[in-house]
Amino acid sequence: MTVSKRGFLRTCLAFAIALAAPMVMPAGHAAAQDSVGARTAAALPERGEFFLGLFNGGERDGFMRLGWIKGDDGVLLYDRTMMPSTQVYETLAFNLAPDLQFETVHLEFHRGTSYMNLDLEFADGRATGNRVVLRLEDVEVQPVDVEIPEGTLPRPVAFLMPLVLPETDGSETAFRWYGPLGNAFADVTITARPGGMIETPAGSFDTTRYEIRGGTPDNDVYVTRGEERRVVRIDVIGQDMQFLAVPEADAGS
């Protein structure tokens, strides 16, 4: 079965920390330090990336490259995804605060002969900017001004969390994500389940399966067990589409 363009678009819809003297920390700052985003960022290595082959109906049809780089002032989160059969290519970069809260977003999305450019800045609980759609015959500028509730995280963070969440069956984490491509919000949960041994083009792996539920579409993320975890498979629920680990030689393709 071949996934439709609309189905793939839903899939894409998949990114100030003071004096040393003792002080009483304001309640809001303390909450930020103990947020899901702050705990995730603290547990992640200084940088990392996973490259997965995109398989559509069992046939290789593109890739996903998702990674992050932690710096003194925050985190750079990036995503590159391509699906040649639908002439789709997405490049996405988030500049995030140390607790993975939004600062800026730059997104480029190509489909066929059309191209979209999205630039957003985040301040005072709002995302503002422009979505520019360039077609062969015209250019459309769509202003963006949307409220971003406190604690909202970028959608791609959901695929990084399984690298650091508990492996215990039934353990659950909840948060809200925002996907700038579709300007969409979702309240999601990530629940750990046994993944068992799985087969990929890169080999066999003993895994924990993390169920991401509440978004569109839902996903299952399979991560190797133990230390130095690795994402080796992502299933798109309700579609005949998977992202699978491939041999290292393919990662540069």
HELIX and SHEET records of a PDB file:
HELIX    1   1 LYS A    5  CYS A   12  1                                   8    
HELIX    2   2 ALA A   27  GLN A   33  1                                   7    
HELIX    3   3 VAL A   36  ALA A   43  1                                   8    
HELIX    4   4 PRO A   84  THR A   86  5                                   3    
HELIX    5   5 VAL A  157  LEU A  160  1                                   4    
HELIX    6   6 MET A  161  LEU A  163  5                                   3    
HELIX    7   7 GLU A  248  GLY A  252  5                                   5    
SHEET    1   A15 VAL A 139  GLU A 147  0                                        
SHEET    2   A15 ARG A 126  LEU A 134 -1                                        
SHEET    3   A15 SER A 114  ALA A 123 -1                                        
SHEET    4   A15 PHE A 102  ARG A 111 -1                                        
SHEET    5   A15 VAL A  88  LEU A  96 -1                                        
SHEET    6   A15 VAL A  75  MET A  83 -1                                        
SHEET    7   A15 GLU A  59  LYS A  70 -1                                        
SHEET    8   A15 ARG A  47  ASN A  56 -1                                        
SHEET    9   A15 MET A 241  ALA A 245 -1                                        
SHEET   10   A15 VAL A 231  VAL A 236 -1                                        
SHEET   11   A15 ASN A 219  THR A 224 -1                                        
SHEET   12   A15 GLY A 203  ARG A 213 -1                                        
SHEET   13   A15 ALA A 184  THR A 200 -1                                        
SHEET   14   A15 GLU A 172  GLY A 179 -1                                        
SHEET   15   A15 LEU A 153  PRO A 154  1                                        
END                                                                             
